[in-house]
Amino acid sequence: MKNEDVSMVKWYKTDRRQVARKRWALLAEALFSKCRQSAAADSNFFDIFKIIPLPNLSSLDDRWFEYSVIIDHDHDPVSVKIRHLVRIFTIEELTGFNNTGNVKVWPSEEVLAYVCLKHRHFFEDKSVLEVGGGMSCMAGVLLSQLAKCASIHVTDGNVVSVDNVREIVKQNVPAKCPLTCDVLLWHEHGKHCRTYDVILAADCLFFEDSRAHLIELMFALLKNGGISLIMAPKRGDSLAEFVEQCRAKGFVCNIHQEYDEIIWSQHTKLSKERTDYDEDVHFPLFLVLEKRKPSVPSTLENTLWSS
Ligand SMILES: C[S@@+](CC[C@H](N)C(=O)[O-])C[C@H]1O[C@@H](n2cnc3c(N)ncnc32)[C@H](O)[C@@H]1O
């Protein structure tokens, strides 16, 4: 298991009294991981993206990479330029808001981006919000290159992450739809005055303190009949607890394991061949939440799978 994964495991397995101490451990790791971060475009096991360094754009504070992916063989590769932070964080940044999204692009974000691109026709004319997108918001940014959405709004609660995403948005003029970016704290969703057809999130379910806020946000900011598409590993009981609370809130929830042939075959291979691959923290499950009454037939989830 990689160092950053160990930190995350420690984070979600800890009890509340230890959260602050564990947060310090994670942030300290970010502080001392300048070298590792400079090579931060690691493969995340699934090898979905070809990742090429862009030295001409990079500086002492950042490393730019081109992420490109072939979605299907009758389509050119889709690519975006993604900026990774390589910096010593100030003490205010380290002690301030959750910094996990500045460590790396997590596997769930890459897999979410890939699955959204594969089902890009589903997003046509839909308004899309990404929450907790970290320093890349890669799912939303990539989708803006290929899907004719009505709009895409990418967000995170961490100001450093959002500043980074603003740089990414400047470098990747959206090809297909309007793309905007802002800070959105889950407990402050009441300040946000619009609703969406689709909400995206990757690896955001393990924060015990803010899980309820995230569910409230999704319920409040989804239109009636809207859908949340979430990638997240199990991370102990965290995904199960999230699902239980979502059902209690009134969402119709479905969890998918074999949602994509390529990801599933990679997962099967990794499970057999790699001792450092731990399904609990590395394999993203696909959670689909629909804001509809169970008695009302699903329209969106069915459309997603047929798109
Ligand atoms: C593990 S990171 C995942 C980032 C990105 N989705 C990825 O997979 O690379 C979790 C993200 O959730 C964000 N986050 C955590 N709690 C939050 C909250 N209460 N409000 C807004 N964002 C939050 C963090 O800033 C961080 O970027």
The ligand as an SDF file (V2000), in Angstrom:
LIG
                    3D

 27 29  0  0  0  0  0  0  0  0999 V2000
   -9.9680   12.3460   -0.9880 C   0  0  0  0  0  0  0  0  0  0  0  0
  -10.2200   13.9290   -1.6470 S   0  0  0  0  0  0  0  0  0  0  0  0
  -10.8310   13.5120   -3.2450 C   0  0  0  0  0  0  0  0  0  0  0  0
  -10.5390   14.5810   -4.2410 C   0  0  0  0  0  0  0  0  0  0  0  0
  -10.8800   14.1790   -5.6820 C   0  0  0  0  0  0  0  0  0  0  0  0
  -12.2760   13.9030   -5.8060 N   0  0  0  0  0  0  0  0  0  0  0  0
  -10.0450   12.9930   -6.1050 C   0  0  0  0  0  0  0  0  0  0  0  0
  -10.5730   11.8610   -5.9950 O   0  0  0  0  0  0  0  0  0  0  0  0
   -8.9010   13.1760   -6.5290 O   0  0  0  0  0  0  0  0  0  0  0  0
  -11.6930   14.5320   -0.8410 C   0  0  0  0  0  0  0  0  0  0  0  0
  -12.0660   15.9470   -1.2570 C   0  0  0  0  0  0  0  0  0  0  0  0
  -13.2320   16.3440   -0.5350 O   0  0  0  0  0  0  0  0  0  0  0  0
  -13.1020   17.6960   -0.1660 C   0  0  0  0  0  0  0  0  0  0  0  0
  -13.9220   17.9260    1.0270 N   0  0  0  0  0  0  0  0  0  0  0  0
  -13.8650   17.2700    2.2080 C   0  0  0  0  0  0  0  0  0  0  0  0
  -14.7620   17.7680    3.0820 N   0  0  0  0  0  0  0  0  0  0  0  0
  -15.4130   18.7710    2.4290 C   0  0  0  0  0  0  0  0  0  0  0  0
  -16.4620   19.6750    2.7830 C   0  0  0  0  0  0  0  0  0  0  0  0
  -16.9990   19.6490    4.0030 N   0  0  0  0  0  0  0  0  0  0  0  0
  -16.8750   20.5960    1.8780 N   0  0  0  0  0  0  0  0  0  0  0  0
  -16.3090   20.6250    0.6330 C   0  0  0  0  0  0  0  0  0  0  0  0
  -15.3140   19.7990    0.2250 N   0  0  0  0  0  0  0  0  0  0  0  0
  -14.8760   18.8730    1.1050 C   0  0  0  0  0  0  0  0  0  0  0  0
  -11.6240   17.8640    0.1300 C   0  0  0  0  0  0  0  0  0  0  0  0
  -11.2040   19.2190    0.0230 O   0  0  0  0  0  0  0  0  0  0  0  0
  -10.9770   16.9630   -0.9110 C   0  0  0  0  0  0  0  0  0  0  0  0
  -10.6370   17.6590   -2.0850 O   0  0  0  0  0  0  0  0  0  0  0  0
  1  2  1  0
  2  3  1  0
  2 10  1  0
  3  4  1  0
  4  5  1  0
  5  6  1  0
  5  7  1  0
  7  8  2  0
  7  9  1  0
 10 11  1  0
 11 12  1  0
 11 26  1  0
 12 13  1  0
 13 14  1  0
 13 24  1  0
 14 15  1  0
 14 23  1  0
 15 16  2  0
 16 17  1  0
 17 18  1  0
 17 23  2  0
 18 19  1  0
 18 20  2  0
 20 21  1  0
 21 22  2  0
 22 23  1  0
 24 25  1  0
 24 26  1  0
 26 27  1  0
M  CHG  2   2   1   9  -1
M  END
$$$$
